[in-house]
Amino acid sequence: MINFVNSFFLNNLIFILGFIGMFLNKNNILMVLIAIEIIFLGINLNFILVSIFFDDIIGHIFTLFVLTIAVSESAIILSLI
């Protein structure tokens, strides 16, 4: 079973990879937006992990709000293509 520290490291690695992808692909707007989605994924996983660790539901609720923002961003991206 994976513990809290390993999960936190993995989530932060996903977050950092999103930032690296965003800064390396400044010319391609589609790749930048995909990198932003990866950043959102890392943030959401951190919210869920901390929410499970502290046995609190607020992180799950906040994750749902962030996911709705990410879905609306993806819909706008697809409409631009």
N, C-alpha and C positions, 0 to 999 in steps of 0.2 A: 504494500500500500504506500502511496506517495504521501509525504508529510507536508506540513505547512511551508517550511523553508524551501523545499524543492519546487512546490507549486508556485510560490511567490517568485522564485528565480525564473521559472519558465514563463510566467505571465509578464515579468519585466523584460525578458528576452524578446518576447513577441512585440511588446511596446517599443523597444529600442530598434528592432528590425523595421517596424513601420516608420519610425523617424528617419532611419538611414535610407530607406526606400524613397521617402518623400524628398529628402535633400539630394539624392543622387539622380533623380529623374525630374529635374525642374522643367525640362523642355516638353515632356510628354504629360499633358494634363490628365489623361486617363490613368496613367500609372500613379500619379500623385494622389488622385482620388481613391484608388485602390489601396494605396499606402495609408491614407487617412482611415479607411475602413479597418485596416489591420490595427491601427492605433486604437480605434474604438473597441476592437475585440480584446486587446490587452487590458484596456481600462475596465471593460465589463467583467472580464475574468478576475481581475483584482477585486472589484466590488463584491462579486459572488464569493470569492475565497474569504475575504475579511468578514462578510456577512455570516458565512458558515462558522468561521472561527469564533466569532462573538455571539453566535446563536441569536441573530437579529434579522428581521425581515426587511429592514429599510434598504439594505444593499440590493436585495432582489428587486424591490420596487423601483429603485433608482436605475437599475440595469434595464428594466422594461422601458423607462423613459428614454434612456440613451439609445436603446435599440430602435425605438420609433423615430428618433432623429436620424439614425443611420439608414433606416429604410427609406425615409423621405429623401435623404441625400442620394441614395442609390436610384430612386425613381427619377430624380431630376437629372442624374448622370445619364441614365438610359434614354431619357427624352431628348437630351442634347445630341446623342449619337444618332 
